[in-house]
């Protein structure tokens, strides 16, 4: 099973339950929740109670990235005018998922549900891994 990282952006005040529902929606029936190894977000969400509670509930580390690191990422992301206006970067969930999975790839592009955006990235396979499966993008 490949290690999955959930990149998450959210409105202020969303609950852990809203975040969990959005993550499970993004994973769909194709990707197992148990394969999640980390959550990634922007520095302004580091203390967001719902996000912190979701991570604690599932014993997932929360990896935080600065807006400068997000802006420096050289990867196409689905731009958000709202995020650009408020944070000065084009997106949160997709770039954070990619930053937390160096050399990996997005398996699920940005999906929005109830004030939460989620993207799922797959960490790069270990060079000696025999797992060569690829999971196609789903919506």
N, CA and C atoms as an extended XYZ file, in Angstrom:
417
Properties=species:S:1:pos:R:3:atomname:S:1:resname:S:1:resid:I:1 pbc="F F F"
N         0.848       -1.180        0.000 N   UNK     1
C         0.000        0.000        0.000 CA  UNK     1
C         0.896        1.247        0.000 C   UNK     1
N         0.618        2.163       -0.875 N   UNK     2
C         1.389        3.395       -0.946 CA  UNK     2
C         0.982        4.362        0.157 C   UNK     2
N         1.947        5.188        0.560 N   UNK     3
C         1.677        6.206        1.572 CA  UNK     3
C         0.971        7.386        0.918 C   UNK     3
N        -0.147        7.796        1.494 N   UNK     4
C        -0.927        8.900        0.964 CA  UNK     4
C        -0.839       10.099        1.902 C   UNK     4
N        -0.807       11.286        1.314 N   UNK     5
C        -0.804       12.534        2.075 CA  UNK     5
C        -2.012       13.343        1.643 C   UNK     5
N        -2.762       13.837        2.618 N   UNK     6
C        -3.911       14.694        2.335 CA  UNK     6
C        -3.485       16.148        2.504 C   UNK     6
N        -3.511       16.906        1.414 N   UNK     7
C        -3.330       18.349        1.486 CA  UNK     7
C        -4.688       18.946        1.795 C   UNK     7
N        -4.750       19.809        2.811 N   UNK     8
C        -6.045       20.328        3.244 CA  UNK     8
C        -6.000       21.842        3.390 C   UNK     8
N        -6.996       22.493        2.828 N   UNK     9
C        -7.266       23.902        3.054 CA  UNK     9
C        -8.675       23.979        3.618 C   UNK     9
N        -8.937       24.972        4.436 N   UNK    10
C       -10.283       25.048        5.012 CA  UNK    10
C       -10.612       26.466        5.468 C   UNK    10
N       -11.908       26.705        5.569 N   UNK    11
C       -12.378       27.951        6.166 CA  UNK    11
C       -12.106       27.898        7.654 C   UNK    11
N       -11.969       29.048        8.242 N   UNK    12
C       -11.808       29.131        9.691 CA  UNK    12
C       -13.055       28.559       10.370 C   UNK    12
N       -12.831       27.778       11.410 N   UNK    13
C       -13.937       27.273       12.206 CA  UNK    13
C       -14.564       25.981       11.739 C   UNK    13
N       -14.056       25.354       10.668 N   UNK    14
C       -14.637       24.071       10.263 CA  UNK    14
C       -14.303       23.023       11.321 C   UNK    14
N       -15.157       22.043       11.440 N   UNK    15
C       -14.984       21.014       12.469 CA  UNK    15
C       -14.135       19.858       11.952 C   UNK    15
N       -13.663       19.069       12.891 N   UNK    16
C       -12.925       17.851       12.542 CA  UNK    16
C       -13.818       16.918       11.726 C   UNK    16
N       -15.103       16.906       12.039 N   UNK    17
C       -16.041       16.055       11.301 CA  UNK    17
C       -16.191       16.513        9.851 C   UNK    17
N       -16.233       17.826        9.622 N   UNK    18
C       -16.309       18.340        8.249 CA  UNK    18
C       -15.041       17.963        7.474 C   UNK    18
N       -13.897       18.073        8.135 N   UNK    19
C       -12.637       17.726        7.479 CA  UNK    19
C       -12.606       16.234        7.171 C   UNK    19
N       -13.008       15.416        8.127 N   UNK    20
C       -13.017       13.970        7.894 CA  UNK    20
C       -13.940       13.601        6.735 C   UNK    20
N       -15.117       14.184        6.688 N   UNK    21
C       -16.049       13.891        5.600 CA  UNK    21
C       -15.441       14.288        4.254 C   UNK    21
N       -14.781       15.438        4.194 N   UNK    22
C       -14.172       15.890        2.939 CA  UNK    22
C       -13.023       14.974        2.521 C   UNK    22
N       -12.219       14.533        3.490 N   UNK    23
C       -11.107       13.629        3.177 CA  UNK    23
C       -11.646       12.294        2.673 C   UNK    23
N       -12.648       11.776        3.357 N   UNK    24
C       -13.219       10.494        2.927 CA  UNK    24
C       -13.863       10.616        1.545 C   UNK    24
N       -14.507       11.753        1.260 N   UNK    25
C       -15.070       11.984       -0.076 CA  UNK    25
C       -13.972       11.994       -1.130 C   UNK    25
N       -12.861       12.669       -0.817 N   UNK    26
C       -11.760       12.749       -1.779 CA  UNK    26
C       -11.142       11.372       -2.029 C   UNK    26
N       -11.041       10.571       -0.992 N   UNK    27
C       -10.484        9.230       -1.148 CA  UNK    27
C       -11.424        8.327       -1.932 C   UNK    27
N       -12.723        8.615       -1.825 N   UNK    28
C       -13.709        7.807       -2.530 CA  UNK    28
C       -13.611        6.354       -2.097 C   UNK    28
N       -14.061        5.474       -2.906 N   UNK    29
C       -13.961        4.054       -2.605 CA  UNK    29
C       -12.685        3.431       -3.128 C   UNK    29
N       -11.876        4.226       -3.824 N   UNK    30
C       -10.687        3.676       -4.482 CA  UNK    30
C        -9.431        3.721       -3.621 C   UNK    30
N        -9.350        4.667       -2.713 N   UNK    31
C        -8.146        4.847       -1.907 CA  UNK    31
C        -8.493        4.622       -0.434 C   UNK    31
N        -7.718        3.799        0.265 N   UNK    32
C        -8.053        3.487        1.658 CA  UNK    32
C        -7.649        4.590        2.638 C   UNK    32
N        -8.548        4.919        3.537 N   UNK    33
C        -8.267        5.915        4.574 CA  UNK    33
C        -7.040        5.493        5.381 C   UNK    33
N        -6.888        4.209        5.620 N   UNK    34
C        -5.778        3.685        6.417 CA  UNK    34
C        -4.419        3.948        5.774 C   UNK    34
N        -4.385        4.269        4.486 N   UNK    35
C        -3.119        4.548        3.806 CA  UNK    35
C        -2.628        5.975        4.052 C   UNK    35
N        -3.474        6.825        4.663 N   UNK    36
C        -3.040        8.191        4.975 CA  UNK    36
C        -1.922        8.147        6.002 C   UNK    36
N        -0.828        8.840        5.692 N   UNK    37
C         0.304        8.867        6.620 CA  UNK    37
C         0.561       10.266        7.151 C   UNK    37
N        -0.044       11.284        6.551 N   UNK    38
C         0.178       12.659        6.994 CA  UNK    38
C        -0.869       13.577        6.389 C   UNK    38
N        -0.973       14.748        6.997 N   UNK    39
C        -1.818       15.834        6.513 CA  UNK    39
C        -0.899       17.027        6.319 C   UNK    39
N        -1.153       17.814        5.285 N   UNK    40
C        -0.320       18.981        5.013 CA  UNK    40
C        -1.206       20.194        4.771 C   UNK    40
N        -0.747       21.354        5.267 N   UNK    41
C        -1.503       22.588        5.078 CA  UNK    41
C        -0.567       23.785        5.151 C   UNK    41
N        -1.146       24.942        4.994 N   UNK    42
C        -0.406       26.205        5.017 CA  UNK    42
C        -0.222       26.670        6.466 C   UNK    42
N         0.817       27.452        6.701 N   UNK    43
C         1.161       27.891        8.060 CA  UNK    43
C         0.027       28.614        8.781 C   UNK    43
N        -0.830       29.299        8.062 N   UNK    44
C        -1.927       30.021        8.710 CA  UNK    44
C        -2.969       29.074        9.306 C   UNK    44
N        -2.915       27.793        8.964 N   UNK    45
C        -3.867       26.798        9.481 CA  UNK    45
C        -3.253       25.915       10.566 C   UNK    45
N        -2.030       26.209       10.971 N   UNK    46
C        -1.321       25.361       11.931 CA  UNK    46
C        -2.086       25.162       13.233 C   UNK    46
N        -2.821       26.158       13.674 N   UNK    47
C        -3.560       26.054       14.931 CA  UNK    47
C        -5.054       25.932       14.751 C   UNK    47
N        -5.506       25.687       13.549 N   UNK    48
C        -6.945       25.582       13.282 CA  UNK    48
C        -7.513       24.398       14.069 C   UNK    48
N        -8.424       24.650       15.018 N   UNK    49
C        -8.884       23.587       15.920 CA  UNK    49
C        -9.426       22.333       15.223 C   UNK    49
N       -10.231       22.499       14.183 N   UNK    50
C       -10.792       21.333       13.495 CA  UNK    50
C        -9.722       20.499       12.816 C   UNK    50
N        -8.747       21.154       12.225 N   UNK    51
C        -7.659       20.459       11.543 CA  UNK    51
C        -6.770       19.729       12.555 C   UNK    51
N        -6.443       20.428       13.637 N   UNK    52
C        -5.623       19.820       14.693 CA  UNK    52
C        -6.352       18.617       15.304 C   UNK    52
N        -7.645       18.750       15.549 N   UNK    53
C        -8.428       17.659       16.133 CA  UNK    53
C        -8.517       16.467       15.181 C   UNK    53
N        -8.708       16.729       13.901 N   UNK    54
C        -8.758       15.644       12.916 CA  UNK    54
C        -7.446       14.866       12.928 C   UNK    54
N        -6.331       15.581       12.906 N   UNK    55
C        -5.020       14.922       12.909 CA  UNK    55
C        -4.805       14.122       14.187 C   UNK    55
N        -5.176       14.699       15.320 N   UNK    56
C        -5.005       14.003       16.598 CA  UNK    56
C        -5.875       12.749       16.654 C   UNK    56
N        -7.104       12.865       16.204 N   UNK    57
C        -8.048       11.742       16.235 CA  UNK    57
C        -7.520       10.542       15.457 C   UNK    57
N        -6.786       10.813       14.379 N   UNK    58
C        -6.298        9.726       13.522 CA  UNK    58
C        -4.782        9.530       13.623 C   UNK    58
N        -4.155       10.167       14.604 N   UNK    59
C        -2.707       10.046       14.831 CA  UNK    59
C        -1.913       10.335       13.554 C   UNK    59
N        -2.320       11.404       12.860 N   UNK    60
C        -1.641       11.815       11.634 CA  UNK    60
C        -0.815       13.069       11.906 C   UNK    60
N         0.452       13.066       11.526 N   UNK    61
C         1.242       14.287       11.695 CA  UNK    61
C         0.722       15.382       10.765 C   UNK    61
N         0.760       16.613       11.262 N   UNK    62
C         0.356       17.770       10.465 CA  UNK    62
C         1.622       18.475        9.996 C   UNK    62
N         1.861       18.435        8.698 N   UNK    63
C         3.019       19.099        8.120 CA  UNK    63
C         2.572       20.472        7.632 C   UNK    63
N         3.288       21.487        8.059 N   UNK    64
C         2.926       22.864        7.754 CA  UNK    64
C         3.960       23.459        6.797 C   UNK    64
N         3.468       24.185        5.796 N   UNK    65
C         4.342       24.829        4.819 CA  UNK    65
C         4.066       26.324        4.771 C   UNK    65
N         5.121       27.090        4.599 N   UNK    66
C         4.983       28.537        4.504 CA  UNK    66
C         4.424       28.911        3.139 C   UNK    66
N         3.899       30.105        3.074 N   UNK    67
C         3.404       30.602        1.784 CA  UNK    67
C         4.554       30.743        0.799 C   UNK    67
N         5.751       31.067        1.298 N   UNK    68
C         6.919       31.169        0.412 CA  UNK    68
C         7.244       29.811       -0.205 C   UNK    68
N         7.177       28.743        0.584 N   UNK    69
C         7.446       27.401        0.055 CA  UNK    69
C         6.390       27.007       -0.976 C   UNK    69
N         5.140       27.362       -0.699 N   UNK    70
C         4.055       27.058       -1.642 CA  UNK    70
C         4.264       27.828       -2.942 C   UNK    70
N         4.592       29.107       -2.834 N   UNK    71
C         4.794       29.933       -4.028 CA  UNK    71
C         5.975       29.444       -4.853 C   UNK    71
N         6.979       28.861       -4.210 N   UNK    72
C         8.180       28.409       -4.916 CA  UNK    72
C         7.993       27.048       -5.590 C   UNK    72
N         6.924       26.338       -5.266 N   UNK    73
C         6.697       25.020       -5.852 CA  UNK    73
C         6.504       25.145       -7.354 C   UNK    73
N         7.237       24.361       -8.085 N   UNK    74
C         7.147       24.385       -9.545 CA  UNK    74
C         6.275       23.215      -10.007 C   UNK    74
N         4.982       23.348       -9.803 N   UNK    75
C         4.035       22.324      -10.224 CA  UNK    75
C         2.708       22.998      -10.518 C   UNK    75
N         2.008       22.520      -11.539 N   UNK    76
C         0.695       23.116      -11.836 CA  UNK    76
C        -0.318       22.761      -10.764 C   UNK    76
N        -1.027       23.773      -10.300 N   UNK    77
C        -2.087       23.570       -9.317 CA  UNK    77
C        -3.345       24.273       -9.804 C   UNK    77
N        -4.477       23.826       -9.292 N   UNK    78
C        -5.741       24.472       -9.632 CA  UNK    78
C        -5.798       25.799       -8.876 C   UNK    78
N        -5.694       26.925       -9.573 N   UNK    79
C        -5.662       28.215       -8.862 CA  UNK    79
C        -7.006       28.576       -8.251 C   UNK    79
N        -6.912       29.260       -7.109 N   UNK    80
C        -8.101       29.730       -6.421 CA  UNK    80
C        -7.987       31.239       -6.241 C   UNK    80
N        -8.871       32.020       -6.869 N   UNK    81
C        -8.836       33.469       -6.681 CA  UNK    81
C        -9.010       33.862       -5.212 C   UNK    81
N        -9.826       33.113       -4.461 N   UNK    82
C       -10.048       33.395       -3.043 CA  UNK    82
C        -8.742       33.225       -2.253 C   UNK    82
N        -8.042       32.129       -2.478 N   UNK    83
C        -6.780       31.879       -1.778 CA  UNK    83
C        -5.747       32.915       -2.191 C   UNK    83
N        -5.720       33.247       -3.475 N   UNK    84
C        -4.770       34.258       -3.960 CA  UNK    84
C        -5.017       35.587       -3.242 C   UNK    84
N        -6.273       35.986       -3.096 N   UNK    85
C        -6.605       37.255       -2.450 CA  UNK    85
C        -6.269       37.261       -0.962 C   UNK    85
N        -6.466       36.138       -0.290 N   UNK    86
C        -6.266       36.093        1.157 CA  UNK    86
C        -4.863       35.678        1.596 C   UNK    86
N        -4.211       34.820        0.810 N   UNK    87
C        -2.908       34.301        1.231 CA  UNK    87
C        -1.761       34.655        0.285 C   UNK    87
N        -2.094       35.120       -0.919 N   UNK    88
C        -1.039       35.492       -1.859 CA  UNK    88
C        -0.416       34.321       -2.598 C   UNK    88
N        -1.041       33.146       -2.530 N   UNK    89
C        -0.584       31.981       -3.291 CA  UNK    89
C        -1.766       31.442       -4.082 C   UNK    89
N        -1.487       30.608       -5.068 N   UNK    90
C        -2.556       30.126       -5.944 CA  UNK    90
C        -3.424       29.031       -5.335 C   UNK    90
N        -2.921       28.339       -4.342 N   UNK    91
C        -3.696       27.260       -3.750 CA  UNK    91
C        -3.060       26.784       -2.463 C   UNK    91
N        -3.777       25.907       -1.765 N   UNK    92
C        -3.274       25.342       -0.513 CA  UNK    92
C        -3.209       23.818       -0.598 C   UNK    92
N        -4.334       23.163       -0.842 N   UNK    93
C        -4.355       21.708       -0.705 CA  UNK    93
C        -3.442       20.991       -1.697 C   UNK    93
N        -3.475       21.350       -2.966 N   UNK    94
C        -2.633       20.665       -3.939 CA  UNK    94
C        -1.144       20.919       -3.695 C   UNK    94
N        -0.712       22.183       -3.569 N   UNK    95
C         0.726       22.377       -3.354 CA  UNK    95
C         1.222       21.791       -2.030 C   UNK    95
N         0.416       21.860       -0.974 N   UNK    96
C         0.853       21.295        0.304 CA  UNK    96
C         0.964       19.778        0.221 C   UNK    96
N         0.025       19.138       -0.458 N   UNK    97
C         0.112       17.680       -0.633 CA  UNK    97
C         1.384       17.315       -1.388 C   UNK    97
N         1.695       18.058       -2.434 N   UNK    98
C         2.904       17.781       -3.212 CA  UNK    98
C         4.176       18.064       -2.418 C   UNK    98
N         4.182       19.140       -1.649 N   UNK    99
C         5.352       19.454       -0.837 CA  UNK    99
C         5.605       18.376        0.220 C   UNK    99
N         4.556       17.784        0.738 N   UNK   100
C         4.697       16.741        1.750 CA  UNK   100
C         5.049       15.386        1.144 C   UNK   100
N         4.998       15.281       -0.171 N   UNK   101
C         5.313       14.023       -0.866 CA  UNK   101
C         6.363       14.293       -1.940 C   UNK   101
N         7.570       14.694       -1.545 N   UNK   102
C         8.591       15.043       -2.541 CA  UNK   102
C         8.797       13.909       -3.543 C   UNK   102
N         8.776       14.285       -4.798 N   UNK   103
C         8.947       13.303       -5.857 CA  UNK   103
C         7.699       12.491       -6.140 C   UNK   103
N         6.643       12.751       -5.381 N   UNK   104
C         5.397       12.021       -5.567 CA  UNK   104
C         4.512       12.701       -6.595 C   UNK   104
N         3.258       12.316       -6.584 N   UNK   105
C         2.318       12.864       -7.552 CA  UNK   105
C         0.938       13.006       -6.935 C   UNK   105
N         0.148       13.897       -7.523 N   UNK   106
C        -1.243       14.043       -7.088 CA  UNK   106
C        -2.056       12.882       -7.641 C   UNK   106
N        -2.771       12.231       -6.767 N   UNK   107
C        -3.683       11.176       -7.197 CA  UNK   107
C        -5.098       11.717       -7.312 C   UNK   107
N        -5.424       12.664       -6.431 N   UNK   108
C        -6.743       13.297       -6.445 CA  UNK   108
C        -6.512       14.800       -6.424 C   UNK   108
N        -6.984       15.466       -7.451 N   UNK   109
C        -6.862       16.912       -7.513 CA  UNK   109
C        -7.863       17.550       -6.560 C   UNK   109
N        -7.739       18.845       -6.383 N   UNK   110
C        -8.555       19.594       -5.427 CA  UNK   110
C       -10.036       19.267       -5.547 C   UNK   110
N       -10.610       18.933       -4.403 N   UNK   111
C       -12.046       18.736       -4.292 CA  UNK   111
C       -12.528       19.582       -3.128 C   UNK   111
N       -13.674       20.194       -3.308 N   UNK   112
C       -14.210       21.082       -2.279 CA  UNK   112
C       -15.495       20.498       -1.717 C   UNK   112
N       -15.587       20.519       -0.380 N   UNK   113
C       -16.773       20.001        0.283 CA  UNK   113
C       -16.957       20.719        1.612 C   UNK   113
N       -18.043       21.443        1.757 N   UNK   114
C       -18.440       22.036        3.035 CA  UNK   114
C       -17.340       22.881        3.685 C   UNK   114
N       -16.716       23.743        2.884 N   UNK   115
C       -15.697       24.646        3.414 CA  UNK   115
C       -14.313       24.050        3.553 C   UNK   115
N       -14.118       22.850        3.007 N   UNK   116
C       -12.830       22.165        3.094 CA  UNK   116
C       -12.388       21.790        1.680 C   UNK   116
N       -11.117       22.053        1.360 N   UNK   117
C       -10.557       21.569        0.107 CA  UNK   117
C        -9.534       20.489        0.431 C   UNK   117
N        -9.544       19.442       -0.385 N   UNK   118
C        -8.657       18.302       -0.154 CA  UNK   118
C        -8.049       17.878       -1.482 C   UNK   118
N        -6.758       17.571       -1.442 N   UNK   119
C        -6.067       16.914       -2.546 CA  UNK   119
C        -5.278       15.772       -1.929 C   UNK   119
N        -5.130       14.701       -2.672 N   UNK   120
C        -4.412       13.533       -2.171 CA  UNK   120
C        -3.185       13.294       -3.054 C   UNK   120
N        -2.031       13.204       -2.400 N   UNK   121
C        -0.789       12.901       -3.110 CA  UNK   121
C        -0.264       11.561       -2.630 C   UNK   121
N         0.498       10.942       -3.488 N   UNK   122
C         1.141        9.685       -3.170 CA  UNK   122
C         2.631        9.949       -3.060 C   UNK   122
N         3.216        9.536       -1.966 N   UNK   123
C         4.655        9.694       -1.790 CA  UNK   123
C         5.369        8.864       -2.846 C   UNK   123
N         6.533        9.325       -3.242 N   UNK   124
C         7.327        8.587       -4.223 CA  UNK   124
C         7.654        7.216       -3.659 C   UNK   124
N         7.594        6.223       -4.511 N   UNK   125
C         7.919        4.859       -4.087 CA  UNK   125
C         9.388        4.775       -3.732 C   UNK   125
N         9.679        3.977       -2.728 N   UNK   126
C        11.068        3.724       -2.354 CA  UNK   126
C        11.760        3.107       -3.566 C   UNK   126
N        13.010        3.485       -3.864 N   UNK   127
C        13.670        2.981       -5.072 CA  UNK   127
C        13.760        1.458       -5.143 C   UNK   127
N        13.652        0.763       -4.027 N   UNK   128
C        13.738       -0.701       -4.042 CA  UNK   128
C        12.373       -1.353       -3.906 C   UNK   128
N        11.324       -0.557       -3.980 N   UNK   129
C         9.971       -1.074       -3.836 CA  UNK   129
C         9.579       -1.891       -5.055 C   UNK   129
N         8.742       -2.896       -4.828 N   UNK   130
C         8.238       -3.689       -5.949 CA  UNK   130
C         6.836       -3.248       -6.345 C   UNK   130
N         6.293       -2.262       -5.651 N   UNK   131
C         4.946       -1.771       -5.943 CA  UNK   131
C         5.000       -0.836       -7.143 C   UNK   131
N         4.450       -1.268       -8.253 N   UNK   132
C         4.469       -0.441       -9.459 CA  UNK   132
C         3.072       -0.011       -9.867 C   UNK   132
N         2.103       -0.204       -8.987 N   UNK   133
C         0.734        0.183       -9.328 CA  UNK   133
C         0.590        1.689       -9.322 C   UNK   133
N        -0.289        2.168      -10.151 N   UNK   134
C        -0.602        3.595      -10.200 CA  UNK   134
C        -2.116        3.719      -10.072 C   UNK   134
N        -2.521        4.686       -9.320 N   UNK   135
C        -3.953        4.926       -9.131 CA  UNK   135
C        -4.327        6.140       -9.964 C   UNK   135
N        -5.342        5.984      -10.785 N   UNK   136
C        -5.740        7.091      -11.647 CA  UNK   136
C        -6.548        8.113      -10.874 C   UNK   136
N        -6.478        9.348      -11.367 N   UNK   137
C        -7.239       10.450      -10.760 CA  UNK   137
C        -8.727       10.150      -10.827 C   UNK   137
N        -9.415       10.471       -9.769 N   UNK   138
C       -10.878       10.351       -9.773 CA  UNK   138
C       -11.471       11.620       -9.188 C   UNK   138
N       -12.733       11.837       -9.468 N   UNK   139
C       -13.422       13.028       -8.964 CA  UNK   139
C       -14.692       12.639       -8.298 C   UNK   139
